[in-house]
Amino acid sequence: MTADDSFDRLDDDDYPAYTMGRAAEMLGTTQGFLRALGEARLITPLRSAGGHRRYSRYQLRIAARARELVDQGTAIEAACRIIILEDQLEEAQRLNAEYRRAAESASPPPEA
């Protein structure tokens, strides 16, 4: 990997750039909280060559949403399920909009 390749990854939301300690610090939470999110299968951090967990910015945003729900009194398992369902709903709405646009462009214009 060249230096240019490394710089290209700085903008990659999925690049696992953050250690568990740094991720917990950024979120203002504990490493145990991040482990619990992994156990609930909300996020699956990648592992470094040495076996250490590494988190991406995308994963940190998901973890921050989970922390928000937990801070409001939601159990961690329920918070994880809510986030998964929110993500599924967003994807379904995106697909519906795509199908609607495709159907509108495929139908002939109304006659005057």
N, C-alpha and C positions, 0 to 999 in steps of 0.2 A: 504494500500500500504506500502510495506516495503522499507527500504533504498536501497536495491538491485534493486527493481523495478524502483525507481527514477533514479538510475545511468544508468540503461539500456536505459532509454529514452534520455539520453544525445546524443546518436548517431542517434536518430530517426529524420529524416528530416521533418516529419509531426507533430511532437509534438509542440503544441502551447506554446512556452516558452517565447516569447517576448511580452511585453506590447506595446501598441500603441506608447507611448512616446519613449521607447527604440528603437522600430523598426524605427521610424522616424529619430531618432538621428543616428542610424547606417547607414541609407540610405542617410543622409544629406538632408532630405526633411521635409515637414510639416506633421502634423497629418491630415490636410485637404486633402493633396494629397492621403494619405492612405484611407481616407473616400471616396474620388472620385473613387479610384480603386474598392472599395467595391460596390459603387453605379453603376459602369459600369459592375459589376459582373465578374471582372477579378479575384479577390481573395475574398474569404468569410472567414474572420477571425472567429475563434471559440470565444465563450464568456465564461468568468470566472463565477463562482457562483454569483459574484456581478454584472455581466452584462458587464464587461469591455472586450474590444477586445483583443485577443491574437493571435499572428502571429507565424507561423512556419518558419524554415529556408528555406523550399521550397517556401513558399509564399513571403519571403523576396527576393529571387532570381528573382521571377517573377516581383515583384515591382521594383527591381533594373533595370530590362530590360525595364520596362515601363518608368522609370525615364530617362533612356538613350535616348529613342525615343523622349520623351517630351523635353528634353534638346536640341535635334537636331531640334526642331521646329515642331514636329508632335503634333496635337491636342490629348488630352488625350483619347477621345473616339476612335480615329483612332489608337492610340498606343495600346489600349486594343484589338481592333479587329485584328491588325497585330500579336500580341502575340498569340491570340487564334488560328489564321490561321497557324502560325508557329508551334504551338503545334500539331494541327491536321495533318499537313504535315509530321512532324516527326513521329507521330504514324502510319500514312499510309505507310511511307517508311519502318518502322520497321515490320509491318505486311506483306508487299510485300516480304521483305527479308526472313521472316519466311516461307511464302507460297512457295517461290522459293526453299528454302532448302528442304522443305518437298517433293516437286514435284521431285527434283533431286534425293533424296534418295529413292523415291518410284518407279522411272522408272528403268527398267532393264539396265544393262550395255550394251553398243553397242558391236555387234559381230565383231570379227576381221577377 
